[in-house]
Amino acid sequence: MAHDETPAAVLESLVRELGGAPDHVEALPGGAVNLTHRVRLTTGDVVVRIPRDPLDADVFPVETWATTAAARSGIAVAPVLRSGRRGGLPYLVSEYVEPDPRPVVDPWHRLGRAARAVGVVPLDGAPPSLYSRFGADLPTSWRAHVEYNVRSLAGDDPLLQAGAYTSASTLRDVLGPLGTTAFDHGLAHGDLAPRNLLSRGPDRAPVLLDWGAAEAGPTPWTDARRVFAWATLDGAVTDTELAAFLAAAGIDSASDRRVLAAMTALHLLDVARWARDRRPDRYASSTERCRRGLVALGLSD
């Protein structure tokens, strides 16, 4: 797809359209995926987000729907005002919420509770891109997702040849039961981390930001799997923080952690397969992360 405008040009045109001026624009910190700016307006400040990588899928339709659906369910969010495409690039405009300088108390406990609250948000009207390629019937889709990855674990598997794992039989034994486990299914936020909790002070629930990675699947397992990977594979979350999250999410037993380990392995393999098919530029790094992750989980040599 051709992109005839740069992110900076799209931002400039949006600021003019919103009634702002170039000197009323402030880059906000963070945002590895999106360029994020606060725009000061007389009608109320807004946040404009534009993806850094023009090849990334447009997640803003999902974010717009998920933010609105979460708000209807009583979850505090920053409302989306508009989204669309300009110059071939997607953009999203949301309300700016002024943060309280006092930090969120027990953020990982709050995030674990959020995983459960998000999981029961009704999926009415969700866009097709919320769902996997296996469809919107979530239990059937999950089984198909597991079965596809298990079937792919064979001697001619390109991931095996690339060194992503060493034993197909070990992985089949670990992943296979995921397809027959009785999970609840629903919405997952996709990025439950303290950076996405905006404090409004001790007497109000924090705002849950950044719904661009929202997806549908086993809940609260899908969100918990990501936090588990941050702790187990990346060292970005401490054991204490992981324990607080899992306890609040209600999945903190030893058997629950084994399920999370299996889900993490499944995700590593699936992302590597996706990269091979859809983003060859990311295939080498995804395969290497899969290899290192499976070793860390004790599922490969």
N, C-alpha and C positions, 0 to 999 in steps of 0.2 A: 504494500500500500504506500502511495506517495504521500509525503508530508510536506506541504508547501509553506508551512509556517513553523518557526521555532517556538519552543515553550515561552521564551521571553516575548515574542511578538504576540502570541495568544494572550498572555497575561496583560500586556499593554492594552490590547483592544478590549478585553473584558473590563479592565479598570475604567477605561473611558466610557464604556457602555453603562457601567454601574454608577457613574457620576463621580468617580474619584479622580485623583491627580497622581502623577508619578511620585511626587514627594510624600504621598500618603500611603505608600506601600512599604511593608516591612517583612523581610524574610524571616520565617519562623524556624527554630532549630529542629534537628531531627529530620525524619522523612527520608529514609533511604530509597523508597520507591517513588515518592512524589516530590515535586517542588511545591512548597507550601508557603503562602504569603498571607499576611493580614492586610486588609485594605480598610482604611479609615474613611467612613462615610458619615454624612450628617444624619442619615436615617438609621444608623447602627452599623457597627463594624462587621465585616464578613471575612471568611477565610476562603481563598482560592487555591485549588490543588490541581496540578497538571503532572502527568507521569514523566519521569526522567527518561525512561526507555520507550521510544515510540513503537517498538515491536511488542511491548507488553499488551496483553488482552485488556480491553476496556472493562474495568471492574466497577465503574461508577453506576451503571444501572442496578447492579446488585447492592451496592452501598446505599443508593437512594431508597430502594425498596426496604432493605433491612433496617435502616435507621428509622424510617417511618413506621414500620411494623413494630419495632422495639418500643418506640414512643407510645404507640397505642396500648402496649402491654404494661406501661408504667415504668419503663426503664428510662433513666435520664440520659438524653442524647443532645448533640448539637444539631438542630434541625437542618436538613438540606433545603436550600432555597431554589436551586436550579442546577441542571447538569446537561451536558450535550457534547457536541464535537465542533471544533473550529480549526480550519486549516488542516484537517485530517487528524487532529489531536483531541482526545477527550479532556473534559474539564469538569470540575464540580465546585459549586459555591455553597457554603454553609454559614450559618450564624457563628459569629465569634462569641465565645463564652469567656468572660473574664475569670481567670483562676484566683482562688483564694490562696494567699501565701502559706497558709498552714497546710502541712502535708496530709495526705490520706492516711488514716490510722489502719494498721493491719491490712495493707493492700492485697496481699496474696490470699488472705481469708476472704476479702471482698470479691476478688476475682473468681475464687472457687464457687462462691454463692452466685456470682453472675453467670457462670457456666450453666448452672441449673436453671436460672431464670430465663436465659436466652434460649435454652433447649425447649421450652414450652411455648415460645412465641408462635402463633398460628402462621402457617405458610401460605395462606390465601393470597392469590395474586402474585406469587413469587415469579421472577423472570426465569426463563429456561436456563440461563447461565448459572443460576444458583446450584443446579443439579449436575451430577456427573454425566458422562456420556451414556451411562446405563439407564437413565430415565428418572422420572419423578416418583415412582413407587419405591419408597426408600428402603424397606426391607428387601425387596427383590433386587434393587439396584446394588445394595451392599453385598448381597450374596454373589451377584454377577461380577462385581469388582474383585472380590476375594478369589473367586474361581478363575477369573482371567489371569490374575497374577500367579496363582498356583499352577495352572496349566502351562504357563510360560517357563516354569522352572524345569528345563530339560537340557539334554546334552548339547543341543544346537542353539541354546539361548544366547543371543549376542551379549547379554550382560555377564554371563558366565565366561564367555570368551574374552570379554574386556576386563575380567578380574574383579567384578563387583562383588562376587561371592565365590565360595569354594565348594559348598555342598548343597546340591539341589534337594536331596532327601531330607536333610536337617530342616531346611526352610519349609518344605512341604508339611512336615510334621508340626511345625510351630504355627504356620499360617492357616492351615486347613481348618482347624476348629473355629476360627473367627467367622467362617461362613455359616456355622450352625448355632452360634451363641445368640441368645435372645437379648438383643439390645433395644432400648428405647431409641427412637429416631426423631430428629428435628433439626432446628437451626443451631449452627455454631458460629460464634463471632469470628474465630480464626486468628486472633492476635491478642489474646488476653494477657496483657503485660502492664506493669505499673505506669509505663509511659502513656498508656491509653486511658488512664484514670485521671480526670481533671478535678481537683479539689474545689468544692464549694463551701468549705468550712466544716466544722465538726457536727453541725446540726442538720446537714443536708447530704443526701446521697451524692457521691461523685458522678460526674458525667462520664459515660463510656464512649470514647471516641473511636474513629477509624474502623468502619465496618467494611472496608474494601476487600478483606479476605474472607468474608462470610461465605459459608457453604452449608450444605445439608448432609447429615450423616448420623451415625450413632452419637447420642448425647447423654451425659456431658463428656463422653469419651473423646470426641474429635478435638475439642479444645484442650482436654487434659493431655492428649497425646502430644500436642505441640509443647506444652509446658514440660512434660516428661522429657522430651528430646532436648529442650534447652538445658535441663539439669544434667541429663545422662550423657549427652553427646557433646555439648558445647561448653558446659561449666558456667553458663550465664545465669543460672538459677541455683541457689544453694539447696542442700538437702532439707534444711529447715523450711525454706520458702516452698519447696515442692510439697513437703508434708502438710503445710498449712493449706495450700491450694487443694490437695486431694481430700483432706479431711472435710473441708467446707463443701466440696463437690460430692462427697459421699462415696468415694471410690478409693479408699486408702488401705485396703487389705493387701496381704502378700499376693493373693491370687489376682487382685485387681492390677497390681503392678506387673504381673506376668502378662496380662492381657495388653496393657499399655506398651510393654516391650514388643509384643507381637505386632501390634498396630504400627509401632514406629518402624519396624522392619518392613512391613507391607508398604508403608508410605515411602520409605527410602527407595525401594525397588520400583514402585509405580512412578515416582518422579523421574528416575533415570530412564524408564521406558518412554515417558512422555517427552523428555528432552531429545531422545534419539529420534522420535517421530516428528516432533513439532519445533524444537529449538536446538538444532545440531550445534549451535554455538555454545550451548550450555551442557552438552552431553558429557564432555570430559570431566568437568567439575562435578556434575551430578553423579557420575559413576564413581568418582573418587570419594565423594561424601558417602555414598552408599557403602562402599568398601570399608571405609573407616568406621562408619556407624554400626555396621553388622559385626565388625570385630569388637567394638566397644560393648555391644550387647551380648557378646559371647556366642554369636550365631555364625561366625565365619573365622577362618584362620588368618 
